[in-house]
């Protein structure tokens, strides 16, 4: 007797990915999969050519959606772009647009004979076999190929920088590996934008909003001595880590999202501002409203720069760490940390 969809237990996809299940082909006996007749009912859903799952197992979970797309790929194909970065653990890769719609999953295929599907974005760009690997059961392009795909095809330079920042802050690539990789892409689509984005990328940006704020300073205000999430010290004592710091001007830039409007967080932000001002740093805040039109934020920043220029006396603060300080501001420094140091020092989330 064929197993009902409600009682069927699909096979686990991979031991390191608990909770994800593998679609199954038709089984004439209805034991290891649905019978052909069962696939005609609403209790089963099709995930790919001759591949099915019980209908109650939905693909709202992005990882499960990637499994279903990945198991239906033709040979020599792979998930790429933002979806591969997500599988590798990069943050800010949820695959959902602001309006709640899903982004299409980029798929690298060896030729244009692959049938297009609404949920995937097919690309048949040239690739080297070594760029594809199986990670926890899913064929993906490596981090370098994946992030460069997004940066090359991004709709703007700012979006290209955003993707590079995400991969760098997750320690999936480094400035050095990117610099060595880009020359391999001569004459590929979007390479000029990728090169420009690489010159603006940062390996210590903690969120896309911070990236946007930094690019306002570097592109619109032409501020070149800007560091992100860099510790500040006074007399060998750690004071704080601002989102941005214009080292030349002595101005701190902070991004305040919706969370920062809440009572406890707001009080913490006010104390933090006071600490930076007391050591001689000026302070400017970017809000979510400034993301749509940063003109007012630009004016506030210029005001802060002018105020900083009028501060008397020598600077008390520095970004030079004291002896024994463990640096975490670069990919190389973070990769050199021990397991205990990573757990203790690195910012979560």
C-alpha positions in Angstrom: 0.0 0.0 0.0 1.4 3.4 -1.0 2.5 5.7 1.9 0.3 8.7 2.3 1.9 12.1 1.9 1.0 13.1 5.5 3.0 10.0 6.8 5.9 10.1 4.3 9.3 11.1 5.8 11.6 12.5 3.0 15.3 11.7 3.3 17.5 14.2 5.2 19.4 16.4 2.8 22.7 16.6 4.6 23.8 15.8 8.2 25.2 19.4 8.6 21.8 20.9 7.5 19.3 19.5 9.9 15.6 20.0 9.0 16.2 20.1 5.3 14.8 17.3 3.2 15.6 15.9 -0.3 12.9 15.7 -2.9 12.2 12.1 -4.1 11.3 10.6 -7.5 8.2 8.7 -8.3 8.1 5.2 -6.8 5.7 2.7 -8.5 5.3 1.0 -5.1 4.7 4.3 -3.3 7.2 3.5 -0.5 10.3 5.7 -1.3 8.2 8.3 -3.1 4.8 9.0 -4.4 3.1 6.8 -7.1 2.3 8.5 -10.4 -1.3 8.6 -9.3 -0.5 10.3 -6.0 1.4 13.1 -7.8 -1.9 14.1 -9.4 -3.3 15.0 -6.0 -2.8 18.1 -4.0 -1.1 16.3 -1.2 2.2 16.2 -3.2 4.0 19.0 -5.0 6.5 18.9 -7.8 9.9 20.5 -7.2 11.7 19.5 -10.4 11.7 17.0 -13.2 10.3 13.8 -11.6 11.0 15.1 -8.1 8.3 15.6 -5.4 7.7 16.4 -1.8 4.6 16.2 0.4 2.7 19.5 0.0 2.8 20.2 3.7 6.6 20.7 3.4 6.7 24.2 2.0 9.7 26.2 0.6 9.2 29.3 2.7 12.5 28.5 4.3 15.2 29.8 1.9 17.6 26.9 2.6 14.9 24.4 1.7 14.1 26.3 -1.4 17.8 26.2 -2.4 17.8 22.4 -1.8 14.8 22.0 -4.1 16.3 24.1 -6.8 19.7 22.5 -6.4 18.5 19.0 -6.7 16.8 19.8 -10.0 19.9 21.2 -11.6 21.4 19.6 -14.7 25.0 18.3 -14.6 27.8 20.9 -14.4 25.4 23.5 -13.0 25.5 25.4 -9.7 23.7 27.9 -7.5 25.6 31.2 -7.7 25.4 34.8 -6.6 23.6 35.9 -3.5 22.1 32.4 -3.0 25.5 30.7 -2.9 26.8 33.4 -0.4 23.7 32.6 1.8 24.5 28.9 1.7 28.1 29.8 2.8 26.8 31.7 5.8 26.9 35.3 4.6 24.4 37.7 6.4 22.0 40.0 4.7 21.2 37.4 2.0 17.6 36.5 2.9 16.5 36.6 -0.8 13.4 38.8 -0.1 12.8 42.2 -1.6 11.4 45.1 0.4 7.9 44.4 -0.8 8.1 40.8 0.4 8.6 39.2 -3.0 11.3 36.6 -3.5 14.5 37.3 -5.4 15.2 34.8 -8.2 17.9 32.3 -7.4 20.9 32.7 -9.8 21.9 29.4 -11.4 25.0 28.9 -13.5 24.5 26.4 -16.3 26.9 25.1 -19.0 24.7 26.1 -21.9 21.5 27.9 -22.9 19.5 24.7 -23.3 18.4 24.7 -19.6 14.7 25.5 -19.3 13.9 28.7 -17.5 11.8 28.6 -14.3 10.0 31.6 -12.6 12.0 31.2 -9.4 15.5 31.0 -11.0 17.7 33.3 -12.9 19.6 31.4 -15.5 23.1 32.4 -16.6 25.4 30.6 -19.0 28.4 32.7 -18.6 31.8 31.2 -19.0 33.2 29.5 -15.9 36.0 27.3 -14.9 35.3 23.8 -13.4 37.3 24.7 -10.3 34.8 27.4 -9.4 32.1 24.9 -8.6 32.1 22.8 -5.5 29.7 20.7 -3.4 29.1 22.3 0.0 26.9 20.3 2.4 25.4 18.5 -0.6 24.6 21.5 -2.7 26.5 22.5 -5.9 27.5 26.1 -5.6 30.1 28.5 -7.2 32.8 29.5 -4.7 32.6 32.7 -2.8 34.8 34.7 -5.2 32.8 33.7 -8.3 29.5 34.3 -6.4 30.1 37.7 -5.0 31.7 38.9 -8.2 28.7 37.7 -10.1 26.5 40.0 -7.9 28.9 42.9 -8.1 29.2 42.7 -11.9 25.5 42.5 -12.5 24.4 44.9 -9.7 22.1 47.8 -10.9 24.5 50.4 -9.4 28.0 50.9 -8.1 26.6 51.3 -4.6 24.9 47.9 -4.8 28.1 46.3 -6.1 30.0 47.7 -3.2 27.3 46.4 -0.9 27.8 42.8 -2.1 31.6 43.0 -1.8 31.2 44.4 1.8 28.9 41.5 2.7 31.3 38.8 1.5 34.3 40.5 3.1 32.7 41.1 6.5 31.7 37.4 6.5 35.4 36.5 5.8 34.4 34.5 2.7 36.8 36.5 0.6 39.6 39.0 1.3 40.8 42.1 -0.5 43.8 40.1 -1.6 41.9 37.2 -3.1 39.5 39.6 -4.9 42.4 41.6 -6.3 43.9 38.4 -7.7 40.6 37.1 -9.0 39.3 40.1 -10.9 42.1 40.0 -13.6 40.8 36.5 -14.5 37.5 38.1 -15.7 38.8 40.1 -18.6 36.0 41.1 -21.0 33.3 39.6 -18.8 30.0 41.6 -18.3 30.3 44.2 -15.6 34.0 43.9 -14.9 34.6 47.7 -15.0 31.9 48.2 -12.3 33.5 45.3 -10.3 36.9 47.0 -10.4 35.4 50.3 -9.3 33.5 48.6 -6.5 36.6 46.8 -5.3 38.4 50.1 -4.8 35.5 51.3 -2.6 34.9 48.1 -0.7 35.5 47.7 3.1 36.3 44.5 4.9 34.8 45.6 8.2 31.3 46.9 7.4 28.7 45.4 9.8 25.6 46.1 7.8 24.4 47.3 4.3 23.1 50.4 6.0 26.6 51.2 7.2 27.9 50.6 3.7 25.4 53.1 2.3 26.4 55.7 4.9 30.1 55.2 4.1 29.5 55.6 0.4 27.7 58.9 1.0 30.8 60.2 2.7 33.3 58.7 0.2 31.4 59.4 -3.1 29.3 62.6 -2.3 31.6 64.3 0.2 34.8 62.9 -1.2 36.1 62.0 2.3 38.9 59.5 1.8 40.2 58.9 5.4 37.1 57.0 6.5 37.3 53.8 8.6 34.4 51.5 9.5 33.9 49.9 13.0 37.4 50.8 14.1 38.1 51.0 17.8 39.0 54.4 19.3 41.4 54.8 22.2 42.4 57.4 24.7 45.7 57.0 26.7 45.7 53.3 25.8 42.1 52.8 27.0 39.4 51.5 24.7 36.6 54.1 24.3 34.2 52.7 21.7 33.8 51.5 18.1 31.9 54.0 16.0 30.1 52.8 12.8 32.2 55.3 10.8 35.1 57.6 11.7 36.5 60.3 9.4 40.0 60.1 10.8 41.2 63.3 9.1 38.2 65.5 10.3 37.6 63.8 13.6 33.9 63.1 13.0 32.0 60.0 14.0 29.1 58.7 11.9 26.4 56.4 13.3 23.5 54.8 11.6 20.3 54.7 13.7 17.6 52.3 12.4 14.2 51.6 13.9 15.7 49.7 16.8 17.5 52.8 18.0 14.2 54.7 18.6 13.3 52.3 21.5 13.9 53.6 25.0 16.8 51.4 26.2 18.7 51.6 22.9 18.0 55.3 22.6 19.4 55.9 26.1 22.5 53.8 25.2 23.0 55.8 22.0 22.8 59.1 23.8 25.5 58.0 26.4 27.6 56.7 23.5 27.4 60.1 21.7 28.4 61.8 25.0 31.5 59.6 25.3 32.7 60.4 21.8 32.1 64.1 22.2 34.0 64.3 25.5 37.1 63.0 23.9 37.0 65.6 21.1 35.1 63.8 18.3 32.1 65.5 16.5 29.1 63.3 15.9 26.5 62.9 13.1 23.7 60.4 12.8 22.1 58.9 9.7 18.5 57.6 9.9 16.5 55.3 7.8 14.7 58.3 6.2 18.1 59.6 5.0 18.6 56.4 2.9 15.9 57.6 0.4 17.4 61.1 0.1 20.7 61.7 1.9 20.8 65.4 1.2 20.1 66.5 4.8 22.6 63.9 6.1 25.2 65.5 3.8 24.5 68.9 5.2 24.7 67.6 8.8 28.0 65.9 8.0 29.5 69.1 6.6 28.3 70.9 9.7 30.0 68.3 11.9 33.2 68.6 9.9 33.2 72.4 10.3 32.6 72.1 14.1 35.4 69.6 14.3 37.8 71.9 12.5 37.2 74.6 15.2 38.1 72.3 18.2 41.1 73.7 20.0 44.2 71.8 21.2 45.8 68.5 20.3 43.7 65.4 19.8 43.2 63.1 22.7 42.0 60.1 20.7 43.7 57.7 18.4 42.9 54.6 16.4 46.3 53.2 17.1 45.8 50.2 19.5 47.7 49.8 22.7 50.2 46.9 23.1 48.4 43.5 23.4 45.2 44.7 21.7 43.8 41.9 19.4 42.8 43.4 16.0 39.6 42.3 14.3 39.2 45.0 11.7 40.5 42.9 8.7 39.7 39.6 7.1 43.3 38.4 7.7 43.2 39.4 11.4 39.8 37.7 12.0 40.9 34.5 10.2 44.0 34.3 12.5 41.9 34.3 15.6 41.5 31.2 17.7 38.1 29.6 18.3 37.9 31.1 21.7 38.9 34.6 20.5 36.3 34.4 17.7 33.6 33.6 20.2 34.7 36.4 22.6 35.7 39.2 20.2 33.6 39.0 17.1 30.4 40.8 16.8 27.4 38.4 16.6 24.9 38.6 13.8 
